């Protein structure tokens, strides 16, 4: 009995291998197109799509598609960011730095208008509002931050230089902040970098360490001066209304007195005019009546009166002198 070998199955034709390879290549190519043509934009970002190196459009958060090898998607962070100055670092970096790495006090000094110096530290809060301008001008956040730091320092030096040391260290911090903020906004708009300043915070404005004791003494004197001024103003505000009320009262009294005198005078004038009219109608009677009225007023206040008969002659009238004599002490 002879043993036989099993026959080997026939090999598939080479065209089958080629077809499988082509399918695999096509699948990998599709995956590559999908991977390079899809991109995601987060909620705090915007993406500028460049087509052949020129801006095609700007898309917001979500999943988007671009043409592979033709389009370039540049994702821009549009959230607010903060730079601590004069160090020029972000808030997170500033907190992580050691004391030896931080900016020395001399680097924080800014010259004031009266040629003194003050230690000024501030925060600049900014964000990219126009991604297309940012992409055309920079495309690099680090370069943009360096530009913002340079502009912030120059504008703050200029703003502080417009005020005296006393004004910088006391009551003009808000004015300095607004001046630096406006100058920074104008400079960034001129550069067309797509950045806006959302806030500028004055963190610390103090005198240098070596003159701080003298400044504290001056500041205490200024506070005492302000307190005295406030007390004087408070007393003035209390006395001025009282004086105004007294003035109004005196004016009203004077006006009333003038009105009363005027009325009395007009009454007397009216009476005199009436007498004159009566006198013109009957001069003798009016003259006699006026004489009698006058004598009545005179005799009423003249005390005891003795009436003698004008026709008496050669008689010595006897007066009752006893009553007057007895009445003498």
C-alpha positions, 0 to 999 in steps of 0.5 A: 500500500503506498502513501500519497501526499496531500496536494497544496492549495493553489496560490491566489493570483498576484492581482489579489495582493495588489488589490488588497494593497491598494485598498489599504493605501486608500484607507490610510490616505483617507485617514491621513486626509481626515486627520490633516483636514479636521481641526478643533477650536476650543470655546476660548479660541478662534482659528484663522484659516489661510489659503495659499498664504492669504486669509480665507476666513475666521471660524469660532469654537467647534470642529472644522474642516480645511483643505489639506496642504492648501489651507493652514489653520492658526488657532488663536487664544482670545481669552484674557491674559495678564502681564505683571510689570515691570517684570513682564511675566504672567501672574502664574509665572510671577507667583512661581518665581523665587525671591532671587529671580524677581525684579529688584526694586531699582528696576521698579523705579520710575522718575516723577515730574519733579525728578524724584523716584517711586516704586510702581508695579502694575498689571496689564490685562489684555486679549486678542480681539481681532485674530486676523490682525494678530496673524498678519502682524505677529503669529507669535504670542511671545513676540506680542507679549514682548511688544505689550511689555515695551509699550506698557513700560514706556506709557507708564513712565510717561504717565508718571512723569506728568505728576509730582512724587506727592501726587503719584504716591497719594491721590493721582493713581487713578489719573495715572492709570487712565493716562497709561491705559489710553496711551497703550490702547492708542499705540496698540491700535497704531500697530494693528496687532488686534489686541485690546487692553481690558484693564490696567491695575495699579498694584503698588506705588511706594517710595524707595526703601531708603526714603520711606521713613521720610515719606511716612513723616511727610504723608502723616503731615499731609494727612493731618493737613487734610484733616484740618482742612476737612474740619474747617470745611465742615465748620464752614458748611455749618456756619455758612447756612446760618449766616445765609439764614440770618442775612435773609432774616435781616433783609426781610426785616429791612424790607418790612421796615421800608414798606412800613415807612413808605406806607406811613409816609404815603398816608401822611402825604395823603392826609396833607393833600386832603387838608390842602384840598380842604384849605383851598375850598374854605381857607378860614374854616380850615385854618381855624380847625387846624388851630383848634386841633393844634391847641387841643394837642398842646393843652392836653399835655400841658398840665393844670390850666387856669382860665382868666376872664379877659374882661376882668379889671383891677382885680387880683385873681387868687389862685388856689396855691394851697394844694400845690404848696401842700403837695411839695415835699 
